[in-house]
Structures are given as structure tokens and as C-alpha cells.
Amino acid sequence: MKNIGRIKWRSRRGLLELDLLLVPFANCMYSTLPEAMQQTYCCLLEEEDQDILGWLQGHLDPPARYLELVACIMQWNASRD
């Protein structure tokens, strides 16, 4: 597992909409994810903010490598409401 502090810090994107989706997910769920999904999350954090936001809001289809993770993040955030 990568340094959880670094993952949480990288989850802060500077766009409020993304911060509200990614930071709580990273804080609560990252360490419980399977290792492969943790690696995918780290890769997701390397993507452009507008792409991530589009995927998480359902405006854009995520690449296949992110489908499961995006669904997980969206489902987890929906369950918080």
C-alpha cells in the first residue's frame, strides 16, 4: 500500500466538486480497497481534474480501467447522502 497520507493529500484537487467526492472517499475507503483498486485509484489521481469530474458526475464515460473504481466512488458517495 502506498503512503496513505500522500494519497489523501493527492485526493485534494482544488476543485470543490472533486474535493467533496474524493477526499472523504480516500479518508474512509482507500485503505479498505483491494490492492489492485488502490493502484487504480493512484492512477486515477494522475488524470486531469476535468476528466475525473466528468467521470464521477456521469457526464463522460470513464476509460475501461477506471470503470469499477468510478462506480465504487459514485456508489459510496451516493450512500452518504
LINHULIN-V235705 format. One record per run of one state. SS is the DSSP state (H for helix, E for strand, C for the rest). FROM is the first residue (numbers start at 1). TO is the last residue. If there is no record, write none. Layout:
BEGIN
ss:SS from:FROM to:TO
ss:SS from:FROM to:TO
END
This chain:
BEGIN
ss:C from:1 to:3
ss:H from:4 to:11
ss:C from:12 to:15
ss:H from:16 to:32
ss:C from:33 to:34
ss:H from:35 to:44
ss:C from:45 to:48
ss:H from:49 to:57
ss:C from:58 to:63
ss:H from:64 to:80
ss:C from:81 to:81
END
